[in-house]
């Protein structure tokens, strides 16, 4: 590998990139191989985990191999093992080994999936996947839709869609509240858990 001075302004060479990639895949495979035996949660107080990551702002770049060295000692012992068969928290899925590769491939091209022109392949993959999901549940395949980053954005998108579909005026340019309009929109939600 190159010295840390070489990483101040340049990306790794293709050979160094491959070496880092193979090492990263080995680290991920080792993690997945041991996941059944790992504790689900670190079980450490927040102050202890905070202390592990209390580093000053670096003034220069760091050798990527040294960054990878920190994974088994700093990151992994303080990570939640979401893929563990004993993990039952929140609502996110545990991911799959193939999703690690898919995410790496998506990150390598880094398309902005906010519109077709910026991400034609990503847009069409999303369109195809939504069509397949609709078919699986017996919904019309020409329904349309989009993926969101999680439940919060899904709920926000649903609320915004309902608002735009039902408001009798342009909420985008005129806002929700105005002295010219009386009444308010009503949103029904469940009570918060205790």
Secondary structure as the mmCIF struct_conf table of DSSP 4:
data_model
#
loop_
_struct_conf.conf_type_id
_struct_conf.id
_struct_conf.beg_label_comp_id
_struct_conf.beg_label_asym_id
_struct_conf.beg_label_seq_id
_struct_conf.end_label_comp_id
_struct_conf.end_label_asym_id
_struct_conf.end_label_seq_id
HELX_RH_3T_P HELX_RH_3T_P1 UNK A 4 UNK A 7
TURN_TY1_P TURN_TY1_P1 UNK A 8 UNK A 9
HELX_LH_PP_P HELX_LH_PP_P1 UNK A 11 UNK A 13
HELX_RH_AL_P HELX_RH_AL_P1 UNK A 14 UNK A 34
HELX_RH_3T_P HELX_RH_3T_P2 UNK A 35 UNK A 37
BEND BEND1 UNK A 38 UNK A 38
BEND BEND2 UNK A 40 UNK A 41
HELX_RH_AL_P HELX_RH_AL_P2 UNK A 46 UNK A 52
TURN_TY1_P TURN_TY1_P2 UNK A 53 UNK A 53
HELX_LH_PP_P HELX_LH_PP_P2 UNK A 55 UNK A 58
BEND BEND3 UNK A 59 UNK A 60
HELX_RH_AL_P HELX_RH_AL_P3 UNK A 64 UNK A 70
HELX_RH_PI_P HELX_RH_PI_P1 UNK A 71 UNK A 75
HELX_RH_3T_P HELX_RH_3T_P3 UNK A 76 UNK A 78
BEND BEND4 UNK A 79 UNK A 79
TURN_TY1_P TURN_TY1_P3 UNK A 82 UNK A 83
BEND BEND5 UNK A 84 UNK A 84
TURN_TY1_P TURN_TY1_P4 UNK A 85 UNK A 86
BEND BEND6 UNK A 90 UNK A 91
HELX_RH_AL_P HELX_RH_AL_P4 UNK A 97 UNK A 109
TURN_TY1_P TURN_TY1_P5 UNK A 110 UNK A 110
TURN_TY1_P TURN_TY1_P6 UNK A 113 UNK A 114
BEND BEND7 UNK A 115 UNK A 115
TURN_TY1_P TURN_TY1_P7 UNK A 116 UNK A 118
HELX_RH_AL_P HELX_RH_AL_P5 UNK A 120 UNK A 136
TURN_TY1_P TURN_TY1_P8 UNK A 137 UNK A 138
TURN_TY1_P TURN_TY1_P9 UNK A 141 UNK A 142
BEND BEND8 UNK A 149 UNK A 150
HELX_RH_AL_P HELX_RH_AL_P6 UNK A 151 UNK A 166
BEND BEND9 UNK A 168 UNK A 169
HELX_RH_AL_P HELX_RH_AL_P7 UNK A 171 UNK A 174
BEND BEND10 UNK A 176 UNK A 176
TURN_TY1_P TURN_TY1_P10 UNK A 179 UNK A 180
BEND BEND11 UNK A 181 UNK A 181
HELX_LH_PP_P HELX_LH_PP_P3 UNK A 190 UNK A 193
#
